[in-house]
Amino acid sequence: QVHLVESGGASVDAGQSLRLTCIASEYTYCMAWFRQGPGKEREGVAAMDSDGRTSYADFVKGRFTVVRDNAKNTLYLQMTNLAPEDAAMYYCAAGLLWGLDSPSYSYWGQGTQVTVSS
Protein backbone atom coordinates (compact mmCIF):
# COMPACT_ATOMS: atom_id res chain seq x y z
CA GLN A 1 0.00 0.00 0.00
CA VAL A 2 1.44 3.33 -1.09
CA HIS A 3 0.51 6.36 0.96
CA LEU A 4 0.46 9.78 -0.67
CA VAL A 5 0.37 13.08 1.14
CA GLU A 6 -0.26 16.33 -0.71
CA SER A 7 0.45 19.84 0.50
CA GLY A 8 0.77 23.36 -0.82
CA GLY A 9 -2.81 24.21 -1.65
CA ALA A 10 -3.89 27.74 -0.82
CA SER A 11 -6.14 30.64 -1.76
CA VAL A 12 -4.49 32.96 -4.27
CA ASP A 13 -5.42 35.71 -6.66
CA ALA A 14 -5.58 35.18 -10.40
CA GLY A 15 -2.17 35.43 -12.00
CA GLN A 16 -0.29 34.17 -8.98
CA SER A 17 1.68 30.97 -8.61
CA LEU A 18 1.63 27.96 -6.31
CA ARG A 19 3.69 24.83 -5.85
CA LEU A 20 2.03 21.63 -4.78
CA THR A 21 3.98 18.79 -3.21
CA CYS A 22 3.17 15.10 -3.04
CA ILE A 23 5.24 12.75 -0.90
CA ALA A 24 4.88 9.03 -1.46
CA SER A 25 5.68 6.42 1.17
CA GLU A 26 7.60 4.36 -1.38
CA TYR A 27 8.73 4.28 -4.99
CA THR A 28 6.15 3.94 -7.75
CA TYR A 29 6.73 3.99 -11.47
CA CYS A 30 4.40 6.82 -12.31
CA MET A 31 3.06 9.70 -10.28
CA ALA A 32 0.50 12.21 -11.40
CA TRP A 33 -1.68 15.13 -10.46
CA PHE A 34 -5.41 15.17 -10.99
CA ARG A 35 -7.96 17.77 -10.05
CA GLN A 36 -11.67 18.01 -9.45
CA GLY A 37 -13.49 21.32 -9.40
CA PRO A 38 -16.94 21.94 -7.96
CA GLY A 39 -19.54 20.11 -10.01
CA LYS A 40 -16.91 18.78 -12.38
CA GLU A 41 -15.45 15.39 -13.09
CA ARG A 42 -11.94 14.55 -12.04
CA GLU A 43 -9.41 15.33 -14.76
CA GLY A 44 -5.76 14.59 -15.27
CA VAL A 45 -3.37 17.51 -14.99
CA ALA A 46 0.17 16.20 -15.32
CA ALA A 47 2.07 12.96 -14.94
CA MET A 48 5.67 11.90 -14.79
CA ASP A 49 7.27 8.47 -14.74
CA SER A 50 10.51 7.60 -13.00
CA ASP A 51 12.42 8.04 -16.28
CA GLY A 52 11.28 11.65 -16.56
CA ARG A 53 8.68 11.18 -19.27
CA THR A 54 5.89 13.70 -18.79
CA SER A 55 2.32 14.16 -19.92
CA TYR A 56 0.30 17.34 -19.58
CA ALA A 57 -3.32 18.20 -20.11
CA ASP A 58 -3.77 20.75 -22.88
CA PHE A 59 -5.30 23.26 -20.51
CA VAL A 60 -2.12 23.55 -18.41
CA LYS A 61 0.60 23.42 -21.04
CA GLY A 62 2.93 26.36 -20.67
CA ARG A 63 1.60 27.24 -17.23
CA PHE A 64 2.16 24.16 -15.06
CA THR A 65 5.34 22.13 -14.69
CA VAL A 66 5.65 18.74 -13.02
CA VAL A 67 8.91 17.84 -11.33
CA ARG A 68 9.87 14.59 -9.66
CA ASP A 69 12.55 13.84 -7.10
CA ASN A 70 12.99 10.08 -7.23
CA ALA A 71 15.34 10.05 -4.27
CA LYS A 72 12.63 11.57 -2.10
CA ASN A 73 9.63 9.84 -3.74
CA THR A 74 8.24 13.32 -4.22
CA LEU A 75 6.27 14.90 -7.03
CA TYR A 76 5.83 18.63 -7.39
CA LEU A 77 3.43 20.68 -9.47
CA GLN A 78 4.58 24.20 -10.14
CA MET A 79 1.59 26.25 -11.21
CA THR A 80 1.93 29.72 -12.68
CA ASN A 81 -0.53 32.29 -14.00
CA LEU A 82 -3.38 30.66 -12.12
CA ALA A 83 -6.92 31.39 -13.29
CA PRO A 84 -10.25 30.98 -11.49
CA GLU A 85 -10.97 27.88 -13.59
CA ASP A 86 -7.93 26.23 -12.01
CA ALA A 87 -9.67 26.22 -8.63
CA ALA A 88 -10.13 22.63 -7.56
CA MET A 89 -9.10 19.92 -5.18
CA TYR A 90 -5.80 18.63 -6.46
CA TYR A 91 -5.01 14.98 -5.94
CA CYS A 92 -1.78 13.09 -6.22
CA ALA A 93 -1.89 9.58 -7.66
CA ALA A 94 0.61 6.80 -8.12
CA GLY A 95 0.63 3.64 -10.16
CA LEU A 96 2.31 1.40 -12.67
CA LEU A 97 1.02 2.90 -15.91
CA TRP A 98 2.02 6.24 -17.37
CA GLY A 99 -0.60 8.72 -18.50
CA LEU A 100 -3.52 10.86 -17.43
CA ASP A 101 -6.24 8.25 -17.22
CA SER A 102 -7.35 7.95 -13.63
CA PRO A 103 -8.11 4.19 -13.82
CA SER A 104 -4.37 3.69 -14.40
CA TYR A 105 -3.62 4.75 -10.86
CA SER A 106 -4.02 2.51 -7.84
CA TYR A 107 -3.12 4.91 -5.08
CA TRP A 108 -4.54 8.31 -4.27
CA GLY A 109 -3.90 11.03 -1.74
CA GLN A 110 -6.52 12.98 0.18
CA GLY A 111 -6.08 16.12 -1.88
CA THR A 112 -5.07 19.71 -1.34
CA GLN A 113 -7.41 22.61 -2.09
CA VAL A 114 -6.52 25.37 -4.52
CA THR A 115 -8.75 28.44 -4.65
CA VAL A 116 -8.23 31.21 -7.18
CA SER A 117 -9.95 34.57 -6.89
CA SER A 118 -10.49 36.81 -9.90
C-alpha positions as CSV (number, residue, x, y, z in Angstrom):
1,Q,0.0,0.0,0.0
2,V,1.4,3.3,-1.1
3,H,0.5,6.4,1.0
4,L,0.5,9.8,-0.7
5,V,0.4,13.1,1.1
6,E,-0.3,16.3,-0.7
7,S,0.5,19.8,0.5
8,G,0.8,23.4,-0.8
9,G,-2.8,24.2,-1.6
10,A,-3.9,27.7,-0.8
11,S,-6.1,30.6,-1.8
12,V,-4.5,33.0,-4.3
13,D,-5.4,35.7,-6.7
14,A,-5.6,35.2,-10.4
15,G,-2.2,35.4,-12.0
16,Q,-0.3,34.2,-9.0
17,S,1.7,31.0,-8.6
18,L,1.6,28.0,-6.3
19,R,3.7,24.8,-5.9
20,L,2.0,21.6,-4.8
21,T,4.0,18.8,-3.2
22,C,3.2,15.1,-3.0
23,I,5.2,12.8,-0.9
24,A,4.9,9.0,-1.5
25,S,5.7,6.4,1.2
26,E,7.6,4.4,-1.4
27,Y,8.7,4.3,-5.0
28,T,6.2,3.9,-7.7
29,Y,6.7,4.0,-11.5
30,C,4.4,6.8,-12.3
31,M,3.1,9.7,-10.3
32,A,0.5,12.2,-11.4
33,W,-1.7,15.1,-10.5
34,F,-5.4,15.2,-11.0
35,R,-8.0,17.8,-10.0
36,Q,-11.7,18.0,-9.5
37,G,-13.5,21.3,-9.4
38,P,-16.9,21.9,-8.0
39,G,-19.5,20.1,-10.0
40,K,-16.9,18.8,-12.4
41,E,-15.5,15.4,-13.1
42,R,-11.9,14.6,-12.0
43,E,-9.4,15.3,-14.8
44,G,-5.8,14.6,-15.3
45,V,-3.4,17.5,-15.0
46,A,0.2,16.2,-15.3
47,A,2.1,13.0,-14.9
48,M,5.7,11.9,-14.8
49,D,7.3,8.5,-14.7
50,S,10.5,7.6,-13.0
51,D,12.4,8.0,-16.3
52,G,11.3,11.7,-16.6
53,R,8.7,11.2,-19.3
54,T,5.9,13.7,-18.8
55,S,2.3,14.2,-19.9
56,Y,0.3,17.3,-19.6
57,A,-3.3,18.2,-20.1
58,D,-3.8,20.7,-22.9
59,F,-5.3,23.3,-20.5
60,V,-2.1,23.5,-18.4
61,K,0.6,23.4,-21.0
62,G,2.9,26.4,-20.7
63,R,1.6,27.2,-17.2
64,F,2.2,24.2,-15.1
65,T,5.3,22.1,-14.7
66,V,5.6,18.7,-13.0
67,V,8.9,17.8,-11.3
68,R,9.9,14.6,-9.7
69,D,12.6,13.8,-7.1
70,N,13.0,10.1,-7.2
71,A,15.3,10.0,-4.3
72,K,12.6,11.6,-2.1
73,N,9.6,9.8,-3.7
74,T,8.2,13.3,-4.2
75,L,6.3,14.9,-7.0
76,Y,5.8,18.6,-7.4
77,L,3.4,20.7,-9.5
78,Q,4.6,24.2,-10.1
79,M,1.6,26.2,-11.2
80,T,1.9,29.7,-12.7
81,N,-0.5,32.3,-14.0
82,L,-3.4,30.7,-12.1
83,A,-6.9,31.4,-13.3
84,P,-10.3,31.0,-11.5
85,E,-11.0,27.9,-13.6
86,D,-7.9,26.2,-12.0
87,A,-9.7,26.2,-8.6
88,A,-10.1,22.6,-7.6
89,M,-9.1,19.9,-5.2
90,Y,-5.8,18.6,-6.5
91,Y,-5.0,15.0,-5.9
92,C,-1.8,13.1,-6.2
93,A,-1.9,9.6,-7.7
94,A,0.6,6.8,-8.1
95,G,0.6,3.6,-10.2
96,L,2.3,1.4,-12.7
97,L,1.0,2.9,-15.9
98,W,2.0,6.2,-17.4
99,G,-0.6,8.7,-18.5
100,L,-3.5,10.9,-17.4
101,D,-6.2,8.2,-17.2
102,S,-7.4,7.9,-13.6
103,P,-8.1,4.2,-13.8
104,S,-4.4,3.7,-14.4
105,Y,-3.6,4.7,-10.9
106,S,-4.0,2.5,-7.8
107,Y,-3.1,4.9,-5.1
108,W,-4.5,8.3,-4.3
109,G,-3.9,11.0,-1.7
110,Q,-6.5,13.0,0.2
111,G,-6.1,16.1,-1.9
112,T,-5.1,19.7,-1.3
113,Q,-7.4,22.6,-2.1
114,V,-6.5,25.4,-4.5
115,T,-8.8,28.4,-4.6
116,V,-8.2,31.2,-7.2
117,S,-10.0,34.6,-6.9
118,S,-10.5,36.8,-9.9
